Amino acid sequence: MIYSFFGLIDRYIIRQFLFGFSFTLILIISIAITIDLGEHIDKFVIHKLSVKYVISEFYINFIPYIIALLGPYFVCITVIFFTSQMASRSEIIAIFNSGVSFKRFLFPYIFSSLLIAIFLWFSNNYIVPETNKKRLQFENKYIAYQPTHSSDHIHRKINDSTFLYFRIYDNVSKTAINVSLEKIIDGKLKHKYLAERALWDTATGTWEFQNYYKREILNDSLDKIEKGEKLKMDFELDPTIFVKRWTYIEELTRPEILDKIADLKSQGVENTAEFECEHHRRTANCFGIIILTVLGAIIASKKIRGGMGLHLMAGIALCSIFEVFQKFAISFAIKAHLNPIISVWIPNLIFILIGFLLWKKMQEN
């Protein structure tokens, strides 16, 4: 129904765009699977895995991961490829000579990229995390074991008045190093424990402080200091929540990320930038598809000496710079405490400015 409202040129561009994107997906995914199979086939043979099992348990879940990872670049390459072909056949010149403005020419590009962006947004937030769980489980079991790790400098709010700190938790020895436990009521410190280490007893689900000091505030002028080697503690905290694979965040859907952020903040964790960046990145990346589409159309719409080859080189360079900017921005958010929303959207804002400048230059020409 909506499709019928577009003109002949619009329908032609949309058809070229969507068919080209589908073809690019099939081509790149086929290459990625072939390369991955070549690298890991010996491990499939060692574990005596059937072809049906490998396909159903791994490669079916590998495909959404590749699409989510390279989706924006598939779009940009597709746009440059078919737009450059149109320019080489002088079709774009004929379109402009018929009275179509460059702004109007970009309309079907924006519409098509918007459809793809919406599809990828839904996939990245709801479908891909679920397939990643199965894919990573398969990889961890048959291809390469991914060791778990614990974040350092862990702060947790046990309840409204109790606050806990670990410098680090070692999952192998079930031991937390450099532990501090404080009880604060009405803004006043009531008692504080300092321990060299805290041992987690998996059988009883309890903690044991070792080489500890306890400071109890009796009144404004009197403190009680206690020292000991071992002390059983009764607070509830399962340390397995600190222990995740480094790919853990890829397995979280959008609601799970939001729940994780809310849960961490309720526990007194101030820096949730890693999860917030992932939450906003999934949206920013999809919006970046529209930006890269417009940039690709602007670059490839002008007929130049060197043709499609130079256009594709420019497009690949553009995508690479976009990816580098995004990685740097996310690193600043996590390490330098830059606002996650601002950091994730900075590459998009920069490329919007680049697109505007290129569009103005195209208008002048």
Secondary structure, DSSP 8 states (H G I E B T S, - for coil): --GGGS-HHHHHHHHHHHHHHHHHHHHHHHHHHHHHHHHHHHHHHHTT--HHHHIIIIIHHHHHHHHHHHHHHHHHHHHHHHHHHHHHTTHHHHHHHTT--HHHHTHHHHHHHHHHHHHHHHIIIIIHHHHHHHHHHHIIIII-----EE-SSEEEE-SSSEEEEEEEEETTTTEEEEEEEEEEETTEEEEEEEEEEEEEETTTTEEEEEEEEEEEEEETTEEEEEEEEEEEE-----GGGGEE-TTGGGG--HHHHHHHHHHHHHTT----HHHHHHHHHHHHHHHHHHHHHHHHHHHHTS--TTHHHHHHHHHHHHHHHHHHHHHHHHHHHHHS---HHHHHHHHHHHHHHHHHHHHHHHHH-
